[in-house]
Amino acid sequence: MAENERLEPDKYTFTFVLKVCTGLSSFEKGVNIHEKVVKRNLENDVFIGTGLTDMYSKMGDLVSAWKVFDKIPERDVVVWNAMISWVAQCGEAVKAVELFKKMQIVCVISPSSATYVVEFALILTL
């Protein structure tokens, strides 16, 4: 690589950095990374969207987590599990069950074993 060439972060780099920000409880840095993601037009990527949803949820900003979640065009079971889990942990068990049903009926996503663990925990709280 030439001395003046720069390596640009990709979706995996951003996802990893978001995990680090979450682990360090560095909300401001996570928001800064989100801004860089938007500038690179990667916001709709499912990997990055999951990382952003997870970060915002764990930092207690469910409004931003919902905004990111809603922008992901093709959500996989991992991002659904993350959102269901965090909604439930915020005491919104009924909303989490609604998400579980929507995941299966509207979006035709099959639950994983992790989804069933979250759902079982929800049933115990109702």
N, C-alpha and C positions, 0 to 999 in steps of 0.2 A: 504494500500500500504506500502510495506517495505521501510525503510529509504533510501536504496541504489537503489531503482527503479526510473527510469526516465520516465516521460511522453513524448512521441514523438508526434510532431505536425502532424496532418493529412491534407488532402486537404482543409478542411474547415478552419482550423487554418491558413494555408498559405494564403488562399484567403482573410481572414479577415485582416491579417497583411499587405498584399499588399495594401488593401484599406487604411489602416492607413498610410502607407508610402506615398501613393498618396496624401492623405489629408494633410499631413505634408510637401509635396513637397520634400521628402527625397529620391532623386534619388539613391544616393549611397547605402542607406539601402535597397531600393527595388532591386537593382542589387545583393546585398548580399543575399537577400531572394531567388532571382532567382537561384543563385548558389547552395543554399541548396536544392531547388526544384529539380535541375538537379541531384545532388548527390543522392537523394532519388528516382530518376527515376519517378517523378510525372509530368514531363514537358508536357506530352501528355494529361493529364486530362483536360477535357473541363472547369471545374470550375477554376482551376489554370490558364489554358491558357487564359481564359477570363480576369481574374484578372491581369495577366501579360500584355496582350494586352492593357487593359485599363490603367494600370500604365504607360507603355512606351508611349502610345499615349498622355496621359495627360501631360507627362513630355517633350513632343516634340521629342521623339525618334521613329519616324515612321519606321525606318529601323528595329529596334529591335522588334517593334510591329508586323511588317509583318513576321519576322522570326518566332516569336512565333505562330502567326495565321496560318502560313503555316504548322507548325508541329502538329497542333491539328487534329487528324485523323477523328474524328466525331464531326464536328462543329454544335452547335445548333443555334437556332434563336437569342439567346442572344449575342453570340460572333459575329455573323454576324452583328447584329444591332450596336454593339460597334464599329466594324471596319468601317462599312459604315458611321456611325456618325462622327468618328474621321477623316476619310479621307475627308469627306465633310467640316469639320471645319478647315481643313488645306488648304482649297481653291481648293481642287481637286474634284469639283462637277462631272465632266465627269467620273472620275475614280470611284467615289461613285455610280453613276448610273450603271456603268459596274458591280460593285460588287453586286448591287441589282439584276440585271438580272442573273448573275452567280449563286447567291444564289437560285433563283427559277428554272432556266433551268438546269444547270449542277448538282447542288447539291440537287435539288428537296426539298428545304426547303420552307415551306409556310411562308410568311411574317406575322408578328404579327401587332397589332395596332400600336405599337411603330415604326415598320419598315415603316409603311405608313406615320407616322408623319415625319420621317426623309426624306422619299422620296418626300413628299409634299413640305417640306422646300427646298429640292434640286431643284425641278422644279421652284420654285420662284426665285432661284439664277441664273438659266440658261438664 
